[in-house]
Amino acid sequence: MGVYTFVCRNSGGEWTAKQHSGEIEASAATPYELQRQLVAAASAADSASGVQSSFSMVTPSSAVFQVIVGAVGGGAMISGGAVAGGAASSGGGAADAPKEEKKEEEKEESDDDMGFSLFD
């Protein structure tokens, strides 16, 4: 997973970007074109799949752009893949999979249950 942070500036109608701690640079006429170039450059520099990006204006003429390569999917997808991979690698299939624990439903407490009322 790679994280690429860029400082972007608009000067004379042209947007330029320079990587905060690296060598990637780009320029374009619009912020959208600049973002597309930076995502392509970051993707080329990192072989992982999946890209997330975030563009935040700081002032009307400056912005911060961040590209994260290889982090798409979040924890739920990674966790689900690990469970499926563990069951498949054990060789047993569904019979070897651990049974899900029953979730106990939490009962909402009312004012009556606490022995006092908020409006007394």
Rosetta constraint file for C-alpha pairs under 8 A:
AtomPair CA 1 CA 46 HARMONIC 7.68 0.50
AtomPair CA 1 CA 48 HARMONIC 6.53 0.50
AtomPair CA 1 CA 68 HARMONIC 7.16 0.50
AtomPair CA 1 CA 69 HARMONIC 5.55 0.50
AtomPair CA 1 CA 70 HARMONIC 4.74 0.50
AtomPair CA 1 CA 71 HARMONIC 6.29 0.50
AtomPair CA 2 CA 46 HARMONIC 6.59 0.50
AtomPair CA 2 CA 68 HARMONIC 5.76 0.50
AtomPair CA 2 CA 69 HARMONIC 5.15 0.50
AtomPair CA 2 CA 70 HARMONIC 6.83 0.50
AtomPair CA 3 CA 66 HARMONIC 7.14 0.50
AtomPair CA 3 CA 67 HARMONIC 5.87 0.50
AtomPair CA 3 CA 68 HARMONIC 4.57 0.50
AtomPair CA 3 CA 69 HARMONIC 6.47 0.50
AtomPair CA 4 CA 19 HARMONIC 6.92 0.50
AtomPair CA 4 CA 20 HARMONIC 7.81 0.50
AtomPair CA 4 CA 42 HARMONIC 6.87 0.50
AtomPair CA 4 CA 66 HARMONIC 5.60 0.50
AtomPair CA 4 CA 67 HARMONIC 5.08 0.50
AtomPair CA 4 CA 68 HARMONIC 6.34 0.50
AtomPair CA 5 CA 19 HARMONIC 5.72 0.50
AtomPair CA 5 CA 20 HARMONIC 5.58 0.50
AtomPair CA 5 CA 21 HARMONIC 7.70 0.50
AtomPair CA 5 CA 64 HARMONIC 7.20 0.50
AtomPair CA 5 CA 65 HARMONIC 5.88 0.50
AtomPair CA 5 CA 66 HARMONIC 4.43 0.50
AtomPair CA 5 CA 67 HARMONIC 6.49 0.50
AtomPair CA 6 CA 17 HARMONIC 5.99 0.50
AtomPair CA 6 CA 18 HARMONIC 5.39 0.50
AtomPair CA 6 CA 19 HARMONIC 4.24 0.50
AtomPair CA 6 CA 20 HARMONIC 5.30 0.50
AtomPair CA 6 CA 64 HARMONIC 5.78 0.50
AtomPair CA 6 CA 65 HARMONIC 5.06 0.50
AtomPair CA 6 CA 66 HARMONIC 6.14 0.50
AtomPair CA 7 CA 17 HARMONIC 5.49 0.50
AtomPair CA 7 CA 18 HARMONIC 5.57 0.50
AtomPair CA 7 CA 19 HARMONIC 6.39 0.50
AtomPair CA 7 CA 20 HARMONIC 6.33 0.50
AtomPair CA 7 CA 62 HARMONIC 7.55 0.50
AtomPair CA 7 CA 63 HARMONIC 6.21 0.50
AtomPair CA 7 CA 64 HARMONIC 4.93 0.50
AtomPair CA 7 CA 65 HARMONIC 6.54 0.50
AtomPair CA 8 CA 15 HARMONIC 6.72 0.50
AtomPair CA 8 CA 16 HARMONIC 5.55 0.50
AtomPair CA 8 CA 17 HARMONIC 4.25 0.50
AtomPair CA 8 CA 18 HARMONIC 6.71 0.50
AtomPair CA 8 CA 62 HARMONIC 5.49 0.50
AtomPair CA 8 CA 63 HARMONIC 4.97 0.50
AtomPair CA 8 CA 64 HARMONIC 5.84 0.50
AtomPair CA 8 CA 65 HARMONIC 7.06 0.50
AtomPair CA 9 CA 15 HARMONIC 5.54 0.50
AtomPair CA 9 CA 16 HARMONIC 5.41 0.50
AtomPair CA 9 CA 17 HARMONIC 6.45 0.50
AtomPair CA 9 CA 61 HARMONIC 5.66 0.50
AtomPair CA 9 CA 62 HARMONIC 4.35 0.50
AtomPair CA 9 CA 63 HARMONIC 6.43 0.50
AtomPair CA 10 CA 14 HARMONIC 5.50 0.50
AtomPair CA 10 CA 15 HARMONIC 4.38 0.50
AtomPair CA 10 CA 16 HARMONIC 6.46 0.50
AtomPair CA 10 CA 61 HARMONIC 4.78 0.50
AtomPair CA 10 CA 62 HARMONIC 6.11 0.50
AtomPair CA 11 CA 15 HARMONIC 6.54 0.50
AtomPair CA 11 CA 16 HARMONIC 7.95 0.50
AtomPair CA 11 CA 61 HARMONIC 7.23 0.50
AtomPair CA 13 CA 29 HARMONIC 6.64 0.50
AtomPair CA 14 CA 27 HARMONIC 6.97 0.50
AtomPair CA 14 CA 28 HARMONIC 5.95 0.50
AtomPair CA 14 CA 29 HARMONIC 4.85 0.50
AtomPair CA 14 CA 30 HARMONIC 7.01 0.50
AtomPair CA 15 CA 27 HARMONIC 5.48 0.50
AtomPair CA 15 CA 28 HARMONIC 5.31 0.50
AtomPair CA 15 CA 29 HARMONIC 5.86 0.50
AtomPair CA 15 CA 30 HARMONIC 6.25 0.50
AtomPair CA 15 CA 31 HARMONIC 6.35 0.50
AtomPair CA 15 CA 34 HARMONIC 6.91 0.50
AtomPair CA 16 CA 25 HARMONIC 7.55 0.50
AtomPair CA 16 CA 26 HARMONIC 5.81 0.50
AtomPair CA 16 CA 27 HARMONIC 4.18 0.50
AtomPair CA 16 CA 28 HARMONIC 6.56 0.50
AtomPair CA 16 CA 34 HARMONIC 7.43 0.50
AtomPair CA 17 CA 25 HARMONIC 5.53 0.50
AtomPair CA 17 CA 26 HARMONIC 5.32 0.50
AtomPair CA 17 CA 27 HARMONIC 6.19 0.50
AtomPair CA 17 CA 34 HARMONIC 7.62 0.50
AtomPair CA 18 CA 23 HARMONIC 7.40 0.50
AtomPair CA 18 CA 24 HARMONIC 6.14 0.50
AtomPair CA 18 CA 25 HARMONIC 4.53 0.50
AtomPair CA 18 CA 26 HARMONIC 6.81 0.50
AtomPair CA 19 CA 23 HARMONIC 6.13 0.50
AtomPair CA 19 CA 24 HARMONIC 5.34 0.50
AtomPair CA 19 CA 25 HARMONIC 6.25 0.50
AtomPair CA 24 CA 38 HARMONIC 7.97 0.50
AtomPair CA 24 CA 41 HARMONIC 7.25 0.50
AtomPair CA 24 CA 42 HARMONIC 7.95 0.50
AtomPair CA 25 CA 38 HARMONIC 7.80 0.50
AtomPair CA 26 CA 34 HARMONIC 6.80 0.50
AtomPair CA 26 CA 37 HARMONIC 6.84 0.50
AtomPair CA 26 CA 38 HARMONIC 6.75 0.50
AtomPair CA 27 CA 34 HARMONIC 6.02 0.50
AtomPair CA 28 CA 33 HARMONIC 5.87 0.50
AtomPair CA 28 CA 34 HARMONIC 5.11 0.50
AtomPair CA 29 CA 33 HARMONIC 6.95 0.50
AtomPair CA 29 CA 34 HARMONIC 7.52 0.50
AtomPair CA 30 CA 34 HARMONIC 6.31 0.50
AtomPair CA 31 CA 35 HARMONIC 6.14 0.50
AtomPair CA 32 CA 36 HARMONIC 6.37 0.50
AtomPair CA 33 CA 37 HARMONIC 6.32 0.50
AtomPair CA 34 CA 38 HARMONIC 6.20 0.50
AtomPair CA 35 CA 39 HARMONIC 6.11 0.50
AtomPair CA 35 CA 55 HARMONIC 7.86 0.50
AtomPair CA 35 CA 65 HARMONIC 7.53 0.50
AtomPair CA 36 CA 40 HARMONIC 6.21 0.50
AtomPair CA 37 CA 41 HARMONIC 6.15 0.50
AtomPair CA 38 CA 42 HARMONIC 6.03 0.50
AtomPair CA 38 CA 67 HARMONIC 7.89 0.50
AtomPair CA 39 CA 43 HARMONIC 5.98 0.50
AtomPair CA 39 CA 51 HARMONIC 7.78 0.50
AtomPair CA 39 CA 53 HARMONIC 7.65 0.50
AtomPair CA 39 CA 67 HARMONIC 6.42 0.50
AtomPair CA 40 CA 44 HARMONIC 6.13 0.50
AtomPair CA 41 CA 45 HARMONIC 6.29 0.50
AtomPair CA 42 CA 46 HARMONIC 6.28 0.50
AtomPair CA 42 CA 67 HARMONIC 7.05 0.50
AtomPair CA 42 CA 69 HARMONIC 7.36 0.50
AtomPair CA 43 CA 47 HARMONIC 6.69 0.50
AtomPair CA 43 CA 48 HARMONIC 7.70 0.50
AtomPair CA 43 CA 51 HARMONIC 7.55 0.50
AtomPair CA 43 CA 69 HARMONIC 6.56 0.50
AtomPair CA 46 CA 69 HARMONIC 6.85 0.50
AtomPair CA 48 CA 69 HARMONIC 6.23 0.50
AtomPair CA 48 CA 70 HARMONIC 4.86 0.50
AtomPair CA 49 CA 69 HARMONIC 6.62 0.50
AtomPair CA 49 CA 70 HARMONIC 5.01 0.50
AtomPair CA 50 CA 69 HARMONIC 5.82 0.50
AtomPair CA 50 CA 70 HARMONIC 4.89 0.50
AtomPair CA 50 CA 71 HARMONIC 6.46 0.50
AtomPair CA 50 CA 72 HARMONIC 5.29 0.50
AtomPair CA 51 CA 67 HARMONIC 6.91 0.50
AtomPair CA 51 CA 68 HARMONIC 5.68 0.50
AtomPair CA 51 CA 69 HARMONIC 4.55 0.50
AtomPair CA 51 CA 70 HARMONIC 6.05 0.50
AtomPair CA 51 CA 71 HARMONIC 6.86 0.50
AtomPair CA 51 CA 72 HARMONIC 6.23 0.50
AtomPair CA 52 CA 67 HARMONIC 5.81 0.50
AtomPair CA 52 CA 68 HARMONIC 5.10 0.50
AtomPair CA 52 CA 69 HARMONIC 6.51 0.50
AtomPair CA 52 CA 71 HARMONIC 7.22 0.50
AtomPair CA 52 CA 72 HARMONIC 6.47 0.50
AtomPair CA 53 CA 65 HARMONIC 7.26 0.50
AtomPair CA 53 CA 66 HARMONIC 5.50 0.50
AtomPair CA 53 CA 67 HARMONIC 4.39 0.50
AtomPair CA 53 CA 68 HARMONIC 6.13 0.50
AtomPair CA 54 CA 65 HARMONIC 5.66 0.50
AtomPair CA 54 CA 66 HARMONIC 5.23 0.50
AtomPair CA 54 CA 67 HARMONIC 6.66 0.50
AtomPair CA 55 CA 63 HARMONIC 7.02 0.50
AtomPair CA 55 CA 64 HARMONIC 5.96 0.50
AtomPair CA 55 CA 65 HARMONIC 4.44 0.50
AtomPair CA 55 CA 66 HARMONIC 6.57 0.50
AtomPair CA 56 CA 63 HARMONIC 5.49 0.50
AtomPair CA 56 CA 64 HARMONIC 5.33 0.50
AtomPair CA 56 CA 65 HARMONIC 6.34 0.50
AtomPair CA 57 CA 62 HARMONIC 6.18 0.50
AtomPair CA 57 CA 63 HARMONIC 4.17 0.50
AtomPair CA 57 CA 64 HARMONIC 6.48 0.50
AtomPair CA 58 CA 62 HARMONIC 5.57 0.50
AtomPair CA 58 CA 63 HARMONIC 4.88 0.50
AtomPair CA 58 CA 64 HARMONIC 7.04 0.50
AtomPair CA 59 CA 63 HARMONIC 6.73 0.50
AtomPair CA 73 CA 77 HARMONIC 5.59 0.50
AtomPair CA 73 CA 78 HARMONIC 7.25 0.50
AtomPair CA 74 CA 78 HARMONIC 6.71 0.50
AtomPair CA 75 CA 79 HARMONIC 5.89 0.50
AtomPair CA 76 CA 80 HARMONIC 6.06 0.50
AtomPair CA 77 CA 81 HARMONIC 6.14 0.50
AtomPair CA 78 CA 82 HARMONIC 6.25 0.50
AtomPair CA 79 CA 83 HARMONIC 6.41 0.50
AtomPair CA 80 CA 84 HARMONIC 6.25 0.50
AtomPair CA 81 CA 85 HARMONIC 5.86 0.50
AtomPair CA 82 CA 86 HARMONIC 5.98 0.50
AtomPair CA 83 CA 87 HARMONIC 6.34 0.50
AtomPair CA 84 CA 88 HARMONIC 6.19 0.50
AtomPair CA 85 CA 89 HARMONIC 5.99 0.50
AtomPair CA 86 CA 90 HARMONIC 6.30 0.50
AtomPair CA 87 CA 91 HARMONIC 7.06 0.50
AtomPair CA 87 CA 92 HARMONIC 7.21 0.50
AtomPair CA 87 CA 93 HARMONIC 6.05 0.50
AtomPair CA 87 CA 94 HARMONIC 7.41 0.50
AtomPair CA 87 CA 96 HARMONIC 7.10 0.50
AtomPair CA 87 CA 97 HARMONIC 6.00 0.50
AtomPair CA 88 CA 92 HARMONIC 7.32 0.50
AtomPair CA 88 CA 93 HARMONIC 6.21 0.50
AtomPair CA 90 CA 96 HARMONIC 7.73 0.50
AtomPair CA 92 CA 96 HARMONIC 5.37 0.50
AtomPair CA 93 CA 97 HARMONIC 6.83 0.50
AtomPair CA 109 CA 113 HARMONIC 6.12 0.50
AtomPair CA 109 CA 114 HARMONIC 7.58 0.50
AtomPair CA 110 CA 114 HARMONIC 7.08 0.50
AtomPair CA 111 CA 115 HARMONIC 6.97 0.50
AtomPair CA 111 CA 116 HARMONIC 6.17 0.50
AtomPair CA 111 CA 117 HARMONIC 5.18 0.50
AtomPair CA 111 CA 118 HARMONIC 6.95 0.50
AtomPair CA 112 CA 116 HARMONIC 6.45 0.50
AtomPair CA 112 CA 117 HARMONIC 6.72 0.50
AtomPair CA 116 CA 120 HARMONIC 7.62 0.50
